């Protein structure tokens, strides 16, 4: 995985070098091209690898793109694009295991994203990006395993929550005080969690790739099927304002209408 990631990063850096080597290209076109390449490459890596995340902000320029990735040595790296080059701005101390997933989200909505990561040893870390101090580190005994995580506002308050499946139970961790807000009762074993309004009721649901749709208020199961596959994503295919779920099962693409509770294709 990290060999592919390195190739992607090198290709991205090479694209900037190419632009810098042709001063006759109109500046406006060059800037537009660079911006497009940055967005496409970062979002592509973000979608392909859980241990990679797009970082859309730095204190120098809030339009500047950056990228986070966690390596097999348990270190989280923060790179920014600075004058056409990819530069490492910060790296974490070694975590207690392989970095399973990273996020860049403004948990407390103060305009500055936090860096969130969790390890193969089921420990979660949160860093401030102004000083890069550790805001929170979960006690290892809290969770034996973490199956999946995402970041979303699931209780309609002023901040985001860490939405995770840990010890095979769905739960919320408050994004400011980092206490356990709520825990579900139903066992599940997902690789991916998504949060969105998938049934048109104007409130978000939690979708797990192993076939469950949960109510975000009660954490009760709204609907379940055998599996949605892996990976999964959401897309409004019919442009009706409600997301359909797209998954892959045994090498075949599947499309699900969660509102009507049926497989479309």
C-alpha positions as CSV (number, residue, x, y, z in Angstrom):
1,X,0.0,0.0,0.0
2,X,2.7,2.5,1.0
3,X,4.7,1.8,-2.2
4,X,1.6,2.8,-4.1
5,X,1.2,5.8,-1.9
6,X,4.8,6.9,-2.4
7,X,4.4,6.6,-6.2
8,X,1.3,8.8,-6.0
9,X,3.1,11.4,-3.9
10,X,6.1,11.4,-6.3
11,X,3.8,11.7,-9.3
12,X,2.1,14.7,-7.6
13,X,5.5,16.3,-6.8
14,X,6.6,15.7,-10.4
15,X,3.5,17.4,-11.8
16,X,4.5,20.6,-9.8
17,X,8.1,20.4,-11.1
18,X,6.8,20.2,-14.7
19,X,4.7,23.3,-14.3
20,X,7.6,25.2,-12.7
21,X,9.9,24.3,-15.6
22,X,7.7,26.0,-18.2
23,X,7.5,29.8,-17.4
24,X,5.9,30.6,-20.8
25,X,2.7,28.9,-19.7
26,X,0.1,31.5,-18.8
27,X,0.1,32.0,-15.0
28,X,-3.7,31.8,-14.7
29,X,-3.8,28.5,-16.6
30,X,-0.9,27.1,-14.5
31,X,-2.6,28.0,-11.2
32,X,-5.8,26.4,-12.4
33,X,-4.0,23.3,-13.5
34,X,-2.1,23.0,-10.2
35,X,-5.2,23.4,-8.1
36,X,-7.0,20.8,-10.1
37,X,-4.1,18.3,-9.8
38,X,-3.8,18.9,-6.1
39,X,-7.5,18.3,-5.5
40,X,-7.7,15.2,-7.8
41,X,-4.6,13.6,-6.4
42,X,-5.4,14.2,-2.7
43,X,-9.0,13.1,-3.0
44,X,-7.9,10.1,-5.0
45,X,-5.4,9.0,-2.3
46,X,-7.9,9.8,0.4
47,X,-10.5,7.5,-1.2
48,X,-8.1,4.7,-1.9
49,X,-6.2,4.5,1.5
50,X,-7.8,4.8,5.0
51,X,-4.4,5.9,6.3
52,X,-4.5,9.0,4.0
53,X,-6.6,12.1,4.5
54,X,-6.9,15.4,2.7
55,X,-6.0,18.5,4.8
56,X,-7.6,21.6,3.3
57,X,-6.1,24.3,5.5
58,X,-2.8,25.7,6.9
59,X,-2.2,28.8,9.0
60,X,-0.1,30.3,6.1
61,X,-2.8,30.1,3.5
62,X,-6.3,28.7,4.2
63,X,-6.7,27.8,0.5
64,X,-3.5,25.7,0.5
65,X,-4.0,22.0,0.3
66,X,-2.2,19.4,2.4
67,X,-2.1,15.7,3.0
68,X,-1.9,13.4,6.1
69,X,-0.8,9.9,6.0
70,X,0.1,7.2,8.6
71,X,2.9,4.8,8.0
72,X,3.6,1.2,9.0
73,X,5.9,2.5,11.8
74,X,3.0,4.2,13.5
75,X,4.0,7.7,12.6
76,X,1.5,10.3,11.2
77,X,3.0,12.7,8.7
78,X,1.6,16.1,7.7
79,X,2.7,17.4,4.2
80,X,1.8,20.7,2.6
81,X,2.3,22.0,-0.9
82,X,4.6,24.9,-0.7
83,X,5.7,26.9,-3.8
84,X,5.2,23.8,-6.1
85,X,6.9,21.3,-3.7
86,X,5.7,18.8,-1.2
87,X,7.1,19.6,2.2
88,X,6.7,17.8,5.5
89,X,5.4,20.3,8.1
90,X,5.0,17.9,11.0
91,X,5.3,14.3,12.1
92,X,3.9,12.6,15.2
93,X,5.8,10.5,17.8
94,X,5.5,6.8,17.0
95,X,2.1,5.5,18.0
96,X,1.7,2.2,19.7
97,X,1.0,0.3,16.4
98,X,0.4,0.7,12.7
99,X,-1.8,3.7,11.8
100,X,-5.1,2.3,10.7
101,X,-6.9,5.6,9.7
102,X,-6.3,9.4,9.8
103,X,-8.7,12.4,9.6
104,X,-8.4,16.1,9.4
105,X,-11.6,17.6,10.8
106,X,-12.5,20.8,12.8
107,X,-14.0,19.0,15.8
108,X,-14.8,22.1,17.8
109,X,-15.7,24.3,14.9
110,X,-13.1,27.0,15.7
111,X,-11.8,27.3,12.2
112,X,-8.7,25.1,12.7
113,X,-8.9,21.4,12.0
114,X,-7.6,18.7,14.4
115,X,-5.7,15.6,13.3
116,X,-7.3,12.4,14.4
117,X,-5.8,8.9,14.1
118,X,-6.2,5.5,15.5
119,X,-3.8,2.6,15.7
120,X,-4.0,-1.2,15.2
121,X,-3.7,-1.4,19.0
122,X,-7.1,0.4,19.3
123,X,-5.8,3.7,20.7
124,X,-7.1,7.0,19.4
125,X,-5.0,10.2,19.2
126,X,-6.1,13.8,18.6
127,X,-3.7,16.7,17.9
128,X,-4.2,20.4,17.7
129,X,-2.8,21.9,14.5
130,X,-1.9,25.3,15.9
131,X,0.7,23.9,18.4
132,X,0.5,20.2,17.5
133,X,0.0,19.3,21.1
134,X,-1.9,16.1,22.0
135,X,-5.5,17.1,22.9
136,X,-6.5,13.6,23.8
137,X,-5.2,10.1,23.8
138,X,-7.6,7.3,24.6
139,X,-6.6,4.9,27.4
140,X,-5.6,1.6,25.8
141,X,-7.9,-0.4,28.0
142,X,-10.9,1.6,26.7
143,X,-11.1,-0.5,23.5
144,X,-9.9,-4.0,22.7
145,X,-10.5,-3.4,19.0
146,X,-11.6,-0.6,16.7
147,X,-13.3,-1.9,13.6
148,X,-14.0,1.5,11.8
149,X,-14.3,5.2,12.4
150,X,-15.6,8.3,10.8
151,X,-16.2,12.0,11.9
152,X,-19.6,13.6,11.8
153,X,-22.2,15.6,13.7
154,X,-24.6,13.0,14.8
155,X,-26.3,14.7,17.8
156,X,-26.9,18.1,16.1
157,X,-24.8,20.1,18.6
158,X,-22.1,22.7,18.0
159,X,-19.3,20.2,17.4
160,X,-18.4,17.0,15.6
161,X,-18.2,13.5,17.1
162,X,-15.9,10.6,16.6
163,X,-18.3,7.9,15.3
164,X,-16.7,4.5,15.7
165,X,-17.3,0.8,16.0
166,X,-15.1,-0.4,18.9
167,X,-15.3,-3.7,20.6
168,X,-18.0,-4.5,17.9
169,X,-20.3,-1.9,19.2
170,X,-21.3,1.5,17.6
171,X,-20.5,4.5,19.8
172,X,-20.0,8.2,19.9
173,X,-17.0,10.1,21.4
174,X,-17.6,13.8,22.1
175,X,-15.3,15.9,19.8
176,X,-14.4,18.5,22.5
177,X,-14.4,16.8,25.9
178,X,-13.8,13.3,24.5
179,X,-16.1,11.4,26.7
180,X,-18.2,8.5,25.5
181,X,-21.6,10.0,24.7
182,X,-23.5,6.9,23.6
183,X,-23.1,3.3,22.8
184,X,-25.2,0.9,20.8
185,X,-26.4,-2.6,21.8
186,X,-26.2,-4.4,18.5
187,X,-23.0,-6.3,17.6
188,X,-21.5,-5.5,14.2
189,X,-18.2,-5.9,12.4
190,X,-17.7,-3.2,9.7
191,X,-14.7,-2.0,7.8
192,X,-16.4,1.3,6.8
193,X,-18.9,3.7,8.4
194,X,-20.7,6.4,6.5
195,X,-23.0,9.2,7.9
196,X,-25.6,10.8,5.7
197,X,-29.3,11.2,5.2
198,X,-29.9,8.1,3.1
199,X,-33.7,7.8,3.5
200,X,-34.9,11.3,2.9
201,X,-36.1,12.0,6.5
202,X,-33.9,15.1,6.9
203,X,-31.8,13.4,9.6
204,X,-28.6,11.5,9.2
205,X,-28.2,7.8,9.4
206,X,-25.1,5.7,10.0
207,X,-24.4,3.1,7.3
208,X,-22.0,0.2,7.9
209,X,-20.7,-1.8,5.0
210,X,-21.7,-5.1,6.7
211,X,-25.3,-4.3,5.9
212,X,-26.8,-2.1,8.7
213,X,-28.5,1.3,8.7
214,X,-28.7,2.9,12.2
215,X,-30.7,5.8,13.6
216,X,-28.3,8.4,14.8
217,X,-30.4,9.4,17.8
218,X,-31.2,6.0,19.3
219,X,-28.4,3.9,17.6
220,X,-31.2,1.4,16.9
221,X,-31.1,-0.6,13.6
222,X,-33.5,1.0,11.0
223,X,-32.8,-1.6,8.4
224,X,-30.4,-4.5,7.7
225,X,-29.5,-6.7,4.8
226,X,-26.8,-9.3,4.4
227,X,-24.1,-6.9,3.3
228,X,-23.4,-3.8,1.2
229,X,-20.0,-5.0,0.3
230,X,-16.6,-3.3,0.5
231,X,-15.7,-0.6,-0.3
232,X,-18.9,1.5,-0.2
233,X,-19.7,5.1,-1.1
234,X,-22.7,7.4,-1.4
235,X,-23.9,9.1,-4.6
236,X,-27.2,10.6,-5.7
237,X,-27.5,8.6,-8.9
238,X,-31.0,9.7,-9.9
239,X,-30.6,13.3,-8.8
240,X,-33.6,13.2,-6.4
241,X,-31.7,14.7,-3.5
242,X,-31.3,11.4,-1.6
243,X,-28.1,9.4,-1.7
244,X,-27.9,5.9,-3.1
245,X,-25.3,3.5,-1.7
246,X,-22.8,2.0,-4.0
247,X,-20.8,-1.1,-2.9
248,X,-18.8,-4.0,-4.3
249,X,-19.6,-7.6,-3.6
250,X,-17.4,-10.4,-5.1
251,X,-16.0,-8.1,-7.7
252,X,-19.4,-6.8,-8.9
253,X,-20.8,-3.3,-8.3
254,X,-24.1,-3.1,-6.4
255,X,-26.4,-0.1,-6.0
256,X,-28.8,0.2,-3.0
257,X,-31.9,2.4,-2.5
258,X,-31.9,2.8,1.3
259,X,-35.1,4.8,1.3
260,X,-37.1,2.0,-0.4
261,X,-34.9,-0.7,1.2
262,X,-34.0,-2.6,-1.9
263,X,-31.1,-3.3,-4.2
264,X,-31.4,-1.4,-7.5
265,X,-28.6,-3.2,-9.3
